[in-house]
Structures are given as structure tokens and as C-alpha cells.
Amino acid sequence: MSEQQAPRSVAAIVALVLGVIALISSWVPIINNLSFVFALVGVVFAVVGLVGTLRGKKSGRGLAIASTVVNVVAVAIVLATQSAYSAAIDEAASGTVQTSDETSVAAPAAGETTSAESADKYSIDGEELTGDAYSCKISGVYTNKAGKDLNYVQVSYNLFDADGNQIGTALANTNNLADGGTWKFEAFGSAAVDEVASYKIGDVTGF
């Protein structure tokens, strides 16, 4: 009678699933905060699975190794992308917008999407607020006038209630926008659309 094969490591399977989810979403700003958590938990499960397979209690050593690698790579990508996005947001918060020639100019005042900088480097048209009881969305069309392809573009809006209190922000971003290209953006916010009485553009970043 042949020796019964050890059961496959469930921890390794769970780790691989978490790793794949974390890897796919690791490029998405804000969401990749959750990706980081998934990846860390995935590493823990991967180590448990790997130890079990090394001791011969479970099968699937290759799966455990693969899940470890996937989760570690996901952690690395999240850290790298968050660093890049944080740098872009910090620059925007300082009141500047980086242009294609690596110079910094004053960011447009809130609500002014047709300023001199806008005319030179970008334009935003067709802004529209929609949403439901759980979220809101500001859509529009961004045109790249920077004279150069942009690797990353971000648009954010400040949301206000009827009393003028800021109740949140709406954010949209994209990558690889060609010179002269248009981007139909959708900036999402967590405030209910009925609570938003007005909105103003917060910052526009492109590099």
C-alpha cells in the first residue's frame, strides 16, 4: 500500500490569493494602502505554509515559495508607488505644479481652471458633479498642453457643504498622457452627493 500523500498547504493557497490581489492593486493610489496589508498578511501565511511543507506535514512547497515571492514583490511595489505618489502630493500641497521643463509654478487658485498656467500647460473642461447617497464623482476632460508627454497626472477637488465647510476631497489620476492628449477623468469622493453644495479644484499635478 502506497504512503498517503500529505494534504496541500491551505496557508500557502491563502497566501498566493492574497499576494495576487495585493500585486494587482499595488499600483492604485489610496487602495494600495489595503494592498500593503494584504501583502503583509500574505507573507505571514506564506511563511506558515513554507514551514509546514519543509517539515513534511503539508505538500505544495513550490506553491508556498511562489506565494512568498509574490507577496514580497507586492510589498516592494506598494512602497515604491506610495513614495512616488507622496512626492507628487507633497509638491501639490506646497502650492506648486511641476511642468514638463522641470520648473515649478504657482498652482491655480481654487476653482480657477482657466488661469494662465492652465492655458499654457493644461485645460479642464466639462466639469460635472454626480453621485449617490454614499459617494460623489466629478467628471471632466483634461487636455495636456505641456508640450511633452506626462508620466503622471493628478487632479483633486475640495468638496464643501452648504455652510462652506470642507467635507472631503475628490481625486483622479492617470499615467502616460501624450502631449496634446485628452483624459476623460472621474474624480471620486466619499461624501454623499446631496451633501456637496459646491466644489473647487484643489491641485493639478503633472510630470
C-alpha positions as CSV (number, residue, x, y, z in Angstrom):
1,M,0.0,0.0,0.0
2,S,1.5,3.4,-1.0
3,E,2.1,6.0,1.6
4,Q,-0.7,8.6,1.8
5,Q,0.4,12.0,0.4
6,A,0.4,14.9,2.8
7,P,-2.5,17.4,2.3
8,R,-1.8,20.5,0.3
9,S,-1.0,23.6,2.4
10,V,-4.0,25.8,2.8
11,A,-1.9,28.6,4.2
12,A,0.2,28.6,1.0
13,I,-3.0,28.8,-1.1
14,V,-4.4,31.7,1.0
15,A,-1.0,33.4,0.8
16,L,-1.0,33.2,-3.0
17,V,-4.5,34.6,-3.3
18,L,-3.7,37.5,-1.0
19,G,-0.4,38.1,-2.9
20,V,-2.1,38.2,-6.3
21,I,-4.8,40.6,-5.0
22,A,-2.1,42.8,-3.5
23,L,0.0,42.7,-6.6
24,I,-2.8,43.7,-8.9
25,S,-4.0,46.6,-6.8
26,S,-0.5,47.7,-5.7
27,W,-0.4,50.4,-8.4
28,V,-3.6,52.1,-7.4
29,P,-3.2,55.1,-5.1
30,I,-5.1,55.0,-1.8
31,I,-6.3,51.5,-2.5
32,N,-2.7,50.2,-2.3
33,N,-2.8,51.0,1.4
34,L,-5.0,48.0,1.7
35,S,-2.8,46.1,-0.7
36,F,0.1,46.6,1.7
37,V,-1.9,45.0,4.5
38,F,-2.9,42.1,2.2
39,A,0.7,41.5,1.2
40,L,1.9,41.6,4.8
41,V,-0.8,39.1,5.9
42,G,0.1,37.1,2.8
43,V,3.8,36.9,3.8
44,V,2.7,35.5,7.2
45,F,0.6,32.8,5.6
46,A,3.3,32.1,3.1
47,V,5.9,31.5,5.9
48,V,3.4,29.3,7.7
49,G,2.8,27.3,4.6
50,L,6.6,27.1,3.8
51,V,7.4,25.8,7.3
52,G,4.7,23.2,7.0
53,T,6.0,21.9,3.7
54,L,9.6,21.9,4.9
55,R,8.6,19.7,7.8
56,G,6.7,17.3,5.5
57,K,3.3,17.9,7.2
58,K,1.9,19.6,4.1
59,S,2.5,19.4,0.4
60,G,2.9,22.3,-2.0
61,R,6.4,23.6,-1.3
62,G,6.6,25.2,-4.7
63,L,3.3,27.0,-4.1
64,A,4.5,28.2,-0.7
65,I,7.7,29.6,-2.3
66,A,5.7,31.3,-5.1
67,S,3.3,32.9,-2.7
68,T,6.2,34.2,-0.6
69,V,7.8,35.8,-3.7
70,V,4.5,37.3,-4.9
71,N,3.7,38.9,-1.6
72,V,7.3,40.3,-1.1
73,V,7.2,41.8,-4.6
74,A,3.7,43.3,-3.8
75,V,5.1,45.0,-0.7
76,A,8.1,46.4,-2.6
77,I,5.8,47.8,-5.4
78,V,3.4,49.4,-2.8
79,L,6.3,51.1,-1.0
80,A,7.8,52.4,-4.3
81,T,4.5,53.7,-5.7
82,Q,3.4,55.3,-2.4
83,S,6.8,57.1,-2.3
84,A,6.3,58.4,-5.8
85,Y,2.7,59.5,-5.2
86,S,3.5,61.1,-1.9
87,A,6.2,63.2,-3.5
88,A,3.7,64.4,-6.1
89,I,1.1,65.2,-3.5
90,D,3.6,67.0,-1.3
91,E,4.6,69.1,-4.2
92,A,1.0,69.9,-4.9
93,A,0.3,70.7,-1.3
94,S,3.2,73.2,-1.3
95,G,1.3,75.3,-3.8
96,T,3.3,74.4,-6.9
97,V,2.8,72.4,-10.1
98,Q,5.7,70.7,-11.8
99,T,5.8,71.4,-15.5
100,S,7.4,69.5,-18.4
101,D,10.6,71.6,-18.2
102,E,11.1,70.6,-14.5
103,T,10.3,74.1,-13.3
104,S,7.7,74.8,-10.6
105,V,5.0,77.4,-10.9
106,A,2.2,78.6,-8.6
107,A,-0.8,76.2,-8.6
108,P,-4.1,77.6,-9.9
109,A,-6.3,79.1,-7.2
110,A,-9.2,77.0,-6.0
111,G,-11.9,76.8,-8.7
112,E,-9.8,78.5,-11.4
113,T,-9.3,76.1,-14.2
114,T,-8.7,78.7,-16.9
115,S,-5.7,80.5,-15.3
116,A,-2.6,81.5,-17.2
117,E,-0.9,78.2,-16.1
118,S,-4.0,76.3,-17.3
119,A,-3.8,77.9,-20.7
120,D,-0.1,77.1,-21.0
121,K,0.1,73.6,-19.5
122,Y,-3.4,72.1,-19.4
123,S,-7.1,72.8,-19.6
124,I,-10.0,71.3,-17.8
125,D,-13.5,71.4,-19.4
126,G,-17.0,70.0,-18.9
127,E,-16.9,69.5,-15.1
128,E,-20.0,67.8,-13.8
129,L,-20.9,66.6,-10.3
130,T,-22.9,63.3,-9.9
131,G,-23.1,60.6,-7.3
132,D,-25.4,58.9,-4.9
133,A,-26.1,58.6,-1.1
134,Y,-22.6,57.1,-0.5
135,S,-20.2,58.9,-2.8
136,C,-19.8,61.6,-5.4
137,K,-18.0,62.0,-8.7
138,I,-16.7,65.0,-10.5
139,S,-16.1,64.2,-14.2
140,G,-14.4,66.4,-16.8
141,V,-11.9,66.4,-19.6
142,Y,-8.2,67.3,-19.0
143,T,-6.1,68.3,-22.0
144,N,-2.3,68.1,-21.9
145,K,-0.8,71.3,-23.2
146,A,2.6,70.9,-21.5
147,G,4.5,70.3,-24.8
148,K,5.6,66.9,-23.6
149,D,4.2,63.5,-22.7
150,L,3.3,63.3,-19.0
151,N,4.1,60.2,-17.0
152,Y,1.6,61.0,-14.2
153,V,-1.3,63.4,-13.9
154,Q,-3.4,64.1,-10.9
155,V,-6.5,66.3,-10.4
156,S,-8.2,66.8,-7.0
157,Y,-11.2,68.9,-5.8
158,N,-12.2,70.2,-2.4
159,L,-15.8,69.5,-1.5
160,F,-17.9,71.9,0.5
161,D,-21.3,71.8,2.3
162,A,-23.9,74.5,2.2
163,D,-22.2,76.3,5.1
164,G,-18.9,76.4,3.3
165,N,-17.3,73.7,5.4
166,Q,-14.9,71.4,3.6
167,I,-16.3,67.9,3.9
168,G,-13.9,65.9,1.8
169,T,-11.9,65.7,-1.4
170,A,-12.3,64.0,-4.8
171,L,-9.3,62.6,-6.6
172,A,-8.4,61.3,-10.0
173,N,-5.1,60.3,-11.6
174,T,-3.8,58.7,-14.7
175,N,-0.5,57.7,-16.3
176,N,1.2,58.2,-19.7
177,L,-0.8,61.1,-21.1
178,A,0.5,62.1,-24.5
179,D,1.3,65.7,-25.4
180,G,-2.0,67.2,-26.7
181,G,-3.9,64.2,-25.5
182,T,-7.2,64.3,-23.6
183,W,-8.1,62.4,-20.5
184,K,-11.7,62.0,-19.5
185,F,-11.3,61.8,-15.7
186,E,-13.6,60.9,-12.9
187,A,-12.6,62.2,-9.5
188,F,-14.2,60.2,-6.8
189,G,-15.0,61.4,-3.2
190,S,-16.5,59.7,-0.2
191,A,-19.1,62.4,0.6
192,A,-22.7,61.8,-0.4
193,V,-23.6,63.9,-3.5
194,D,-26.5,65.6,-1.6
195,E,-24.1,66.9,1.0
196,V,-21.9,68.6,-1.6
197,A,-23.1,72.2,-2.2
198,S,-20.0,73.3,-4.1
199,Y,-16.6,72.2,-5.1
200,K,-13.3,73.9,-6.1
201,I,-10.2,72.5,-7.7
202,G,-7.6,71.8,-5.1
203,D,-4.5,71.0,-7.1
204,V,-3.3,69.8,-10.5
205,T,-0.1,67.9,-10.8
206,G,1.6,66.7,-13.9
207,F,5.1,65.4,-14.6
